[in-house]
């Protein structure tokens, strides 16, 4: 019987990292920002597609939304988080996060209401529309935050 042979492949990632010139964190952040700019237009198109899907889902859901409707709205909204920021739409990203919080609260409490969902979706469409105009989204986001807070503080007896 022969002795086992051990083979250790070269770690290509380690080799690449060792051979790259060292860069500061600031240089890395600048490079990452530049890379994000190259995909921003594609991300904006994807945001538009996902917003359209979310709109169709919201329009098709019953009033009050069923558990299945809520889950679908949550899943579609979750897909907007991240891609919105990569598209240069951080306010839309914040609105999507807020809608996820609201829908999550509805699922958790078994309290489905269409109004907060409709307000969030309308706000998200508005944020997408005004993103290229230079209009300050601050008041819009404040209003959205108030809706979110009202929902978060609403108890089962309200």
ZAMARGU-4260 file (C-alpha; in steps of 0.2 Angstrom, whole numbers, plus 5000, padded with zeros to 4 digits):
<rodrens>
0) 5000/5000/5000 | 5007/5017/4996 | 5007/5032/5006 | 4993/5045/5003 | 4998/5061/4993
5) 4992/5077/4998 | 4989/5091/4986 | 4987/5109/4991 | 4981/5120/4976 | 4987/5138/4976
10) 4976/5151/4984 | 4973/5163/4969 | 4964/5176/4980 | 4978/5176/4992 | 4991/5178/4978
15) 4981/5192/4970 | 4979/5201/4986 | 4997/5200/4990 | 5002/5206/4973 | 4991/5221/4973
20) 4998/5238/4978 | 4992/5244/4995 | 4978/5257/4996 | 4971/5267/5009 | 4953/5266/5015
25) 4949/5283/5007 | 4956/5277/4990 | 4946/5261/4991 | 4930/5271/4995 | 4933/5282/4980
30) 4936/5267/4969 | 4920/5259/4975 | 4910/5275/4972 | 4917/5276/4955 | 4912/5258/4952
35) 4894/5261/4958 | 4892/5276/4946 | 4896/5264/4931 | 4880/5253/4936 | 4869/5267/4942
40) 4859/5268/4926 | 4856/5249/4926 | 4851/5250/4944 | 4838/5264/4940 | 4830/5254/4927
45) 4829/5239/4939 | 4821/5251/4952 | 4808/5256/4939 | 4804/5238/4935 | 4803/5233/4953
50) 4792/5248/4957 | 4780/5243/4943 | 4779/5226/4950 | 4776/5232/4968 | 4762/5244/4961
55) 4754/5230/4952 | 4754/5219/4968 | 4747/5233/4978 | 4733/5236/4966 | 4729/5218/4965
60) 4728/5215/4984 | 4712/5215/4993 | 4707/5227/5007 | 4712/5222/5020 | 4727/5213/5012
65) 4728/5194/5015 | 4743/5186/5023 | 4749/5181/5005 | 4747/5199/4999 | 4757/5206/5013
70) 4771/5193/5011 | 4772/5197/4992 | 4772/5216/4996 | 4786/5213/5008 | 4796/5202/4997
75) 4795/5215/4982 | 4799/5229/4993 | 4814/5220/5000 | 4821/5219/4983 | 4821/5238/4982
80) 4832/5240/4997 | 4851/5241/4991 | 4847/5243/4973 | 4839/5260/4976 | 4855/5266/4985
85) 4866/5259/4971 | 4855/5268/4959 | 4859/5285/4968 | 4841/5285/4976 | 4845/5283/4995
90) 4828/5292/4999 | 4819/5278/4990 | 4829/5265/4999 | 4824/5273/5016 | 4806/5273/5010
95) 4807/5254/5005 | 4815/5250/5022 | 4800/5259/5031 | 4787/5250/5021 | 4796/5234/5025
100) 4795/5239/5044 | 4776/5243/5042 | 4772/5227/5033 | 4782/5217/5045 | 4772/5224/5059
105) 4756/5220/5050 | 4762/5202/5048 | 4768/5200/5066 | 4752/5208/5073 | 4740/5199/5061
110) 4733/5217/5057 | 4732/5221/5039 | 4728/5238/5033 | 4730/5245/5015 | 4731/5263/5019
115) 4749/5263/5026 | 4755/5252/5012 | 4746/5264/4999 | 4754/5279/5007 | 4771/5272/5007
120) 4770/5266/4989 | 4763/5283/4983 | 4778/5291/4992 | 4790/5279/4984 | 4784/5283/4967
125) 4785/5302/4971 | 4803/5300/4977 | 4807/5291/4961 | 4799/5305/4951 | 4807/5320/4960
130) 4824/5311/4961 | 4830/5320/4945 | 4823/5337/4949 | 4833/5342/4964 | 4818/5345/4975
135) 4821/5342/4993 | 4813/5326/4998 | 4814/5330/5017 | 4796/5335/5020 | 4790/5319/5010
140) 4801/5308/5021 | 4795/5317/5037 | 4777/5313/5032 | 4782/5295/5028 | 4790/5294/5045
145) 4775/5300/5054 | 4764/5287/5045 | 4777/5273/5050 | 4777/5279/5068 | 4758/5280/5069
150) 4758/5262/5063 | 4772/5256/5075 | 4763/5263/5090 | 4746/5257/5085 | 4740/5243/5097
155) 4729/5228/5094 | 4715/5237/5102 | 4716/5253/5091
</rodrens>
